[in-house]
Amino acid sequence: MGNCVGRADDYVLHHERNKWIVKYGQQVVRGLLDCENSNLMTFNRKYAATETALSCHKNLYSNCFDPCFPLPSELKLIDPKIVEKLGAERKFSKGAAVVPEVPKPLIGDRVIRDAKQTGVKQVISAKEKSFPRGGETAPSTAADLNVYVVTWNMNGKVPNNFADLFDVSGESHDFFVVGLQEAPNFDAKTCISEILGDKYCLVESSVLMSLQLFIFSKRSLKPFISGVKVDKVWEKGLSGIVGKQKGAAAVRLHFGDKSFLFITSHLAAHESNLKARNAQCAHICHSLFARSSVYSCFQPGTNTDDLNYRVPGVPSNVVEESDVVIWLGDLNYRLELPRRFVQNSIKNKNLQELWAKDQLSVSLRKGQAFKGFHEGPLLFAPTFKYDVGTDNYDTGPKERVPSWTDRILYKTTNVKAELRSYDAISSVKTSDHRPVEAHLTFKNLL
């Protein structure tokens, strides 16, 4: 995790490894042991899902709190006082190898104790596995999370150079977030997994036909991920064409004690549908992970002036409640400028003069959509619409105005974010869209 710096040593001394474990384990274990019920249940959410603790609590109890079993050696390494304190708790079991039946009020305490052991084991195991060995690099800060994000409207075609979408050389990323729109019928999950290699594993995917979202993480970070959920919102009406679904697919999870929300969406097309796009943004925010499934039925000509449009039932507030939100996709916002003016600006590399007429940039400034979100500067050429297989913008009869339709936005609450890159991937030309990638680093997460 985090930015990496080289180490001159070819090996790490045993005592240095021990000190490293102590540094990151001591605060975790002490927190687990010292917290009372309410605080500990909050801590439990970081490292062990409550459901897991409930289903496995008998085995976990016997492993850590039954005196018939030895204490984990890692606990002795971290702090001798832990052995003494755990020893007192182990007396509670009275030597029973199996957890006895207990009155209902005590079940919460039992779960908490089990969560302690789960948290201790997971944190120490993950930290020990990620500790640098000979020839490896050490993390400069264990709290930084590097996230690589890529979005692409595939136009129903799979390229031979699909791997060009992924930055797998050089700096190591902790998460890969992949959003696809108009994806053809192919096994994207397997394709991505093969490109990333065994170092990464799929956390979760959310698929709404041709609108697809995949979250991959380093295997070593799996112990820190919990509470994974998926949801989808279908925006019907403005495009009912099979393979061009409009809507959103989302994945929500906790990394440590921080909540992450990833959304990929495909919004209404055409320059004239600005209000519809803004309304769809609001609808998606209020619909994702709501208590009941609600579907949008915006039709051409629908009055969407009310940008505070809310769904029936109990609207979701998941976007506001999440610590980190990354929203990527073919958002379909256009440039409100003559085609010739835009092409000349691109040719002369005067992209900044186009920003003032970019619909999304204007909507962000006015708070009309994606409230609280940020975006990097648009220093790359508009990503739509190209003649397939070329670097030429649309020469067809419609001669669409080049626009930045493909975007990556982010929003954080009490988390510091650094945008390290934001660019188009020009080597992939099988679609009328260019893929867009971003590299984000989130600070001090654990």
Secondary structure, 3 states (H helix, E strand, C coil): CCCEECCCCCCCCHHHHHHHHHHHHHHHHHHHHHCCHHHHHHHHHHHCCHHHHHHHHHHHHHHHCCCCCCCCHHHHHHCHHHHHHHHHHHHHHCCCCCCCCCCHHHHHHHHHHHHHHHHHHHHHHHHHHHCCCCCCCEECCCCCEEEEEEEEECCCCCCCCHHHHCCCCCCCCCEEEEEEECCCCCCHHHHHHHHHCCCEEEEEEEEECCEEEEEEEEHHHHHHEEEEEEEEEEECCCCCCCCCCEEEEEEEEEECCEEEEEEEEECCCCHHHHHHHHHHHHHHHHHCCCCCCCCECCCCCCCCCCCCCCCCCCCCCHHHHCCEEEEEEECCCCECCCHHHHHHHHHCCCCHHHHCCEHHHHHHHHCCCCCCCECCCCCCCCCECECCCCCCECCCCCCCCCECCEEEEEEECCCCEEEEEEEECCCCCCCCCCCEEEEEEECCCC
